């Protein structure tokens, strides 16, 4: 029986496949194109959890698909993550990504945007070269469309200074922007690469897991260890993100604090007062908003894992299925 790659081995294999598909600065014909290669390789070389590619890979292997068939699709999904993050950082005005300045902060917005576009082209090219099935391609179209749709919701709420949002609004947005491509799509693609029909339970469990992961990320954005988190602490407040935490705080606080917070959140990032951001950050930490969000996340993560475990373990090869569950479990329990 063939040995199953460990999470570290699978992560490194996927990351190597991604980097091997990108241009190398030393092979460039001129200095400008060497810089172009450095831009395309920047986010991939920063590493990351490779959660999506690993979940896809282990699911495909659990369906007994060969690693050679699974690997290009897992790498393409990681390329999606890289170019989407470049665009997301530009749209949000983020300062940091994975412990370093965001790409547009290093090279300027036009060059960073161009690099994101180029990585998207490489993603589609990787899939085309392997002649993946129509259903795999269609799933990638759905990933891009749903993520953009969720991003549009979030940006529109910020542009229109919306503070009348409910928990249901947040959950709908996150399900589209983050949860689908984080958990649902990797599970479905693992099945589709193996030419199997993804069970309905993959989507139901994946949405709960993906939303739970995003809420945990929102919590870490305000309370995480800067050395481990990899992004700007309180960046969501600087950017005015409508998180579950913020909506709960605004709903529960008194009128004076709500009006003060809303005035700050409506102010463009470059004009925000650091003392006011620090005040809001402190008040949220002092309130019960983080605890509330953590309870919601824990409930969704537990429900998602409970639904997904039997669906994965009944696949033809339970060994990689167990590895997929271990990867998810490590994220459920993550701290920063």
Secondary structure, DSSP 4 states (H G I P E B T S, - for coil): -PPPPPHHHHHHHHHHHHHHTS--GGG-SSHHHHHHHHHHHHHHHT----HHHHHHHHHHHHTT--HHHHHHHHHHHHHHHHHHHHHHHHHHT--EETTEE-HHHHH-HHHHHHHHHHHHHHHHHHHHHTT--HHHHHHHHHHHHHHHHHHHHHHHHHHTT-----HHHHHHHHIIIIIIIIIIHHHHHHHHHTT-PPPHHHHHHHHHHHHHHHHHHHHHHHHS-HHHH-S-TTHHHHHT---HHHHHHHHHS-HHHHHHHHHHHHS-GGG--HHHHHHHHHHHHHSSHHHHHHHHHHHHHHHHHHHHHHHHHTSS-HHHHHHHHHHHHHHHT---
